[in-house]
């Protein structure tokens, strides 16, 4: 067994800071969306890609991939949102097994109401604290780490009993 490469003090500090930043910033932003926009963080996560999609509609599988959710989590969230009239599920014309998710007029109104406050809070708590150079540096670093994760994820993906890539749950 290979000897672990422990984090040095500087790396450990950065790692703990990043974890805390991620948790606290997401918590603050979700609370803001709920308080000012009347949506949960999960509602907002679903409505963002739908609002950017043609006709406000995406295949459920694509939506799940976009927001990094497994099928079960997405299905339960869509059920809650359907009850509130924010989205509807429709049959897929090309594939009877697939489902399409369409944002309703109420869903579009909800995200249009919530988005300005969310963007303002994102700027206030994150972007306003950074220079343009720092934004560029962070973008480069995050893109590099994400590309590595995507490469490793696709090459190390677990296979199900039929040899298909098994979908791994993500938050």
C-alpha positions in Angstrom: 0.0 0.0 0.0 1.4 3.4 -1.0 2.2 5.8 1.8 -0.4 8.7 1.9 0.6 12.1 0.7 -0.8 14.1 3.6 -1.8 17.7 3.0 0.7 20.2 4.3 -0.4 23.0 6.6 -1.0 25.5 3.7 -3.0 22.9 1.7 -5.0 21.8 4.7 -6.0 25.4 5.4 -7.0 26.0 1.8 -9.0 22.8 1.7 -10.9 23.6 5.0 -11.5 27.1 3.8 -12.9 25.9 0.5 -15.2 23.4 2.2 -16.5 26.0 4.7 -16.9 28.6 1.9 -18.9 26.2 -0.2 -21.2 25.2 2.7 -21.7 28.7 4.1 -22.2 30.5 0.7 -24.7 27.9 -0.5 -26.6 28.1 2.8 -26.7 31.9 2.6 -27.8 31.9 -1.0 -30.5 29.2 -0.4 -31.8 31.2 2.5 -32.0 34.3 0.4 -33.8 32.5 -2.4 -36.3 31.2 0.1 -36.8 34.5 1.9 -37.0 36.8 -1.1 -38.0 34.6 -3.9 -40.2 32.0 -2.2 -38.3 29.1 -3.8 -36.1 26.4 -2.2 -32.6 26.0 -3.4 -33.7 22.8 -5.1 -36.5 24.6 -6.9 -34.1 27.2 -8.2 -31.6 24.5 -9.3 -34.3 22.9 -11.4 -35.7 26.1 -12.8 -32.4 27.7 -13.9 -31.6 25.2 -16.7 -35.3 25.0 -17.7 -35.4 28.8 -18.0 -32.4 28.7 -20.4 -33.8 25.8 -22.5 -35.8 26.3 -25.7 -39.5 26.4 -24.8 -38.5 26.0 -21.1 -38.3 22.3 -21.6 -35.6 19.6 -21.2 -35.6 15.9 -21.2 -35.6 14.7 -17.5 -32.3 12.8 -18.1 -30.6 15.9 -19.4 -31.9 18.0 -16.6 -30.6 15.5 -14.0 -27.2 15.6 -15.7 -27.2 19.4 -15.8 -27.8 19.8 -12.1 -25.8 16.6 -11.1 -28.8 14.8 -9.4 -29.7 11.2 -9.6 -33.0 10.0 -11.1 -34.7 9.5 -7.7 -33.8 12.9 -6.3 -34.9 14.6 -9.5 -38.2 12.7 -9.6 -39.1 13.5 -6.0 -38.3 17.2 -6.5 -40.3 17.4 -9.8 -43.2 15.8 -8.0 -43.1 18.6 -5.3 -42.8 21.3 -8.0 -45.6 19.8 -10.0 -47.9 20.0 -7.0 -47.1 23.7 -6.8 -47.6 24.3 -10.5 -44.0 25.2 -11.3 -43.3 22.4 -13.8 -45.1 19.6 -15.6 -43.8 16.3 -16.9 -44.8 15.2 -20.4 -44.2 12.2 -22.5 -41.2 12.3 -24.8 -42.3 12.2 -28.4 -39.1 10.4 -29.6 -38.9 7.9 -26.8 -41.9 6.7 -24.8 -39.6 5.7 -21.9 -38.3 9.2 -21.6 -40.0 12.2 -19.9 -39.8 15.8 -20.7 -39.9 18.5 -18.0 -41.5 21.8 -18.9 -41.5 24.9 -16.9 -45.0 26.4 -16.5 -45.8 30.1 -16.7 -45.9 30.0 -12.8 -42.4 28.5 -12.8 -41.1 31.2 -15.2 -42.7 33.9 -13.1 -41.2 32.4 -9.9 -37.6 32.3 -11.3 -38.0 35.8 -12.8 -39.0 37.0 -9.4 -36.1 35.1 -7.6 -33.2 35.6 -10.0 -32.5 39.3 -9.5 -32.1 38.9 -5.7 -30.1 35.8 -6.1 -27.7 37.5 -8.5 -27.3 40.5 -6.2 -26.5 38.2 -3.3 -24.0 36.2 -5.4 -22.3 39.5 -6.3 -22.4 40.8 -2.7 -21.0 37.7 -1.1 -18.6 36.5 -3.8 -17.8 38.6 -6.9 -17.7 42.0 -5.3 -14.8 40.7 -3.1 -12.7 39.7 -6.1 -10.6 41.6 -8.7 -11.0 40.8 -12.4 -7.6 39.1 -12.2 -8.8 36.9 -9.3 -12.0 36.0 -11.2 -9.8 34.9 -14.1 -7.5 32.9 -11.9 -10.3 31.1 -10.1 -12.0 30.4 -13.4 -8.8 28.8 -14.7 -8.3 26.7 -11.5 -11.9 25.6 -11.2 -12.1 24.7 -14.9 -8.9 22.6 -14.6 -10.2 20.8 -11.5 -13.6 20.2 -13.1 -12.0 18.9 -16.3 -10.0 16.4 -14.3 -13.0 15.3 -12.3 -15.0 14.8 -15.5 -12.2 12.8 -17.0 -11.8 10.6 -14.0 -15.6 10.3 -13.5 -16.0 9.0 -17.1 -13.0 6.6 -16.9 -13.8 5.3 -13.4 -17.6 5.1 -13.6 -19.2 2.1 -12.0 -21.0 -0.3 -14.4 -24.3 -1.9 -13.6 -25.2 -5.5 -14.2 -25.9 -4.8 -17.9 -22.5 -3.1 -18.5 -24.1 0.3 -18.6 -22.6 3.2 -16.8 -24.4 3.4 -13.5 -25.5 6.9 -12.5 -23.8 8.0 -9.4 -25.7 10.3 -7.0 -24.4 13.8 -6.6 -25.5 16.7 -4.5 
